[in-house]
Amino acid sequence: MAEADESQGIQLGDANVVEQIKKYKQSTDEGDIRRVQDFLDKLEVKSFATPEQFSRSLDRATKLIARRLPNGRWGAARKFLNLYLRRITYKFYLRRAYELNRVEQLLELPMDSYAAKGLKRDYQHRLPRWKGVSHLTPEASALYQEPAKQIAEARSICRVHLDMQYWRAKPMVRKKAKS
């Protein structure tokens, strides 16, 4: 199998990360899930591969996913996109094919109640009250992402990896590689 074909197959399988949307049963039905999965199956992942394009691509894709969800749920759309990008970044073939190693440090912490609780515990300053993924706005997201970035930098990890720590509620610190 050619590498491009193999990467595409893995990408299509990983769009199933949206199954996590079922955890958010607030007015989410199978049709909504299918529309988001179809979008992720066709997502031009290469547009995320450069630091210069990353934020614009993230915002654009979030808005497009939100249009496929009831009430344009921006927070849920952003969470699914961040989970999807994290998952394919972990995949060797996709990581290499789309050069995602170049933007790993830009990937956001997928926000949910676990992430909000972890940030509240680890951040030394006041954070906004967590109202839920369905209430997350671009402005509120930014208020959580900056502290996530600071905490991750202090732990020598990328902020996207805080998700696993907060979800498991066991902080892990990766040792810095020797130069």
Summary of the structure (lengths in Angstrom):
residues: 179
radius of gyration: 16.0
end to end distance: 36.9
largest distance: 51.4
contacts: 522
relative contact order: 0.13
helix: 72%
strand: 0%
